[in-house]
């Protein structure tokens, strides 16, 4: 139980950090990146299977999927900020 929560936090932090690097001006600090990464993991967990995409295995898959989802979330946030 505790290990899975720690794994989610680590994956979320890495994915949020990667997404912040890719999307210019998208970084929100450590806590914000973790939140964006976890939300991105949920988004990608739903979206990628709908598209028929299966990327990697294990923890690498989780990080890649969460990063893709976090990029999507950051792009949406940046579009909302501009409006």
C-alpha positions as CSV (number, residue, x, y, z in Angstrom):
1,X,0.0,0.0,0.0
2,X,2.6,2.6,1.0
3,X,5.0,1.4,-1.7
4,X,2.3,2.0,-4.4
5,X,1.6,5.5,-3.1
6,X,5.4,6.3,-3.2
7,X,5.6,4.8,-6.7
8,X,2.7,7.0,-7.9
9,X,4.4,10.1,-6.4
10,X,7.7,9.3,-8.0
11,X,6.1,8.5,-11.4
12,X,4.0,11.7,-11.1
13,X,7.0,13.8,-10.2
14,X,9.1,12.5,-13.1
15,X,6.2,12.8,-15.6
16,X,5.4,16.3,-14.5
17,X,9.0,17.4,-14.6
18,X,9.4,15.9,-18.2
19,X,6.1,17.6,-19.3
20,X,7.3,20.9,-17.8
21,X,10.5,20.7,-19.8
22,X,8.7,19.9,-23.0
23,X,5.8,22.4,-22.6
24,X,7.5,25.8,-22.3
25,X,6.4,27.7,-19.2
26,X,4.6,24.7,-17.9
27,X,6.5,23.9,-14.7
28,X,4.6,24.3,-11.4
29,X,7.3,23.4,-8.9
30,X,7.7,20.0,-7.2
31,X,4.2,19.6,-5.8
32,X,2.5,21.0,-8.9
33,X,4.5,18.7,-11.1
34,X,3.5,15.7,-9.0
35,X,-0.1,16.7,-9.3
36,X,0.1,17.4,-13.0
37,X,1.9,14.1,-13.5
38,X,-0.7,12.1,-11.5
39,X,-3.6,13.8,-13.4
40,X,-1.7,13.2,-16.6
41,X,-1.4,9.5,-15.7
42,X,-5.1,9.3,-15.2
43,X,-5.8,11.1,-18.5
44,X,-3.3,8.9,-20.4
45,X,-4.6,5.8,-18.7
46,X,-8.0,6.5,-20.2
47,X,-7.0,8.1,-23.5
48,X,-4.1,5.8,-24.8
49,X,-6.1,2.5,-24.7
50,X,-8.9,4.3,-26.5
51,X,-6.4,5.1,-29.3
52,X,-5.0,1.6,-29.2
53,X,-1.5,2.7,-28.1
54,X,0.6,0.4,-25.8
55,X,3.9,1.9,-25.0
56,X,6.6,0.0,-23.0
57,X,6.2,-2.2,-19.9
58,X,6.4,-1.7,-16.2
59,X,7.6,1.5,-14.6
60,X,8.9,2.8,-18.0
61,X,5.4,2.5,-19.4
62,X,3.9,4.3,-16.4
63,X,6.3,7.2,-16.8
64,X,5.9,7.5,-20.6
65,X,2.1,7.3,-20.3
66,X,2.0,9.8,-17.4
67,X,4.3,12.2,-19.3
68,X,2.1,12.1,-22.4
69,X,-0.9,12.7,-20.2
70,X,0.8,15.5,-18.3
71,X,1.8,17.2,-21.6
72,X,-1.8,17.1,-22.6
73,X,-2.9,18.6,-19.3
74,X,-0.2,21.3,-19.5
75,X,-1.2,22.3,-23.0
76,X,-4.9,22.5,-21.9
77,X,-3.8,24.6,-18.8
78,X,-1.7,26.9,-21.0
79,X,-4.7,27.4,-23.4
80,X,-7.0,28.3,-20.5
81,X,-4.4,30.7,-19.1
82,X,-4.2,32.6,-22.4
83,X,-8.0,33.0,-22.6
